[in-house]
Amino acid sequence: MLTTERARNDRQPSRIWLWRGDAGRLAWQRERVLLEFDRDPTHTDLGYPWMLSVAGRRWLLFWYHGQVRGACPLWVADVDL
């Protein structure tokens, strides 16, 4: 499972977290940060991460990060799990 943690201040980066667990029992453990990025005054809205398996341990991580009203591009990063 992936979650987005938005920065609360200028000293804290926003993060996308990877969680692992048993969905049937709702037993989840935070595993690690997959992506971290600083606050950007032109990109104030972010979230809704999802992943696509490429091969083996390689995944593509997608999320949106842009403006609350206006352009909000989709971004992608290559990650190993």
DAFEN-V774834 format. One record per residue. N is the residue number from 1. PSI is psi in degrees with one decimal (none if undefined). Layout:
# DAFEN-V774834
N|PSI + N|PSI
This chain:
# DAFEN-V774834
1|148.7 + 2|142.4 + 3|155.1 + 4|132.8 + 5|109.5 + 6|144.8 + 7|137.8 + 8|-18.6 + 9|177.9 + 10|-17.8 + 11|-14.1 + 12|129.5 + 13|157.9 + 14|154.7 + 15|151.5 + 16|121.2 + 17|143.9 + 18|129.6 + 19|147.1 + 20|150.7 + 21|-165.4 + 22|107.3 + 23|-34.5 + 24|-35.0 + 25|-2.1 + 26|38.0 + 27|96.6 + 28|144.4 + 29|132.8 + 30|126.0 + 31|-56.1 + 32|163.3 + 33|127.8 + 34|-30.8 + 35|139.7 + 36|136.0 + 37|146.7 + 38|160.9 + 39|143.7 + 40|119.0 + 41|-20.1 + 42|-12.2 + 43|89.2 + 44|-5.7 + 45|137.6 + 46|159.9 + 47|-160.9 + 48|56.6 + 49|147.0 + 50|162.1 + 51|154.7 + 52|125.6 + 53|133.3 + 54|-58.1 + 55|138.7 + 56|-122.5 + 57|2.2 + 58|130.2 + 59|153.6 + 60|129.2 + 61|123.5 + 62|148.2 + 63|163.8 + 64|148.0 + 65|106.9 + 66|-137.5 + 67|148.7 + 68|-46.1 + 69|114.8 + 70|-154.8 + 71|133.4 + 72|84.1 + 73|156.5 + 74|140.1 + 75|161.2 + 76|143.5 + 77|148.1 + 78|123.0 + 79|152.1 + 80|132.2 + 81|none
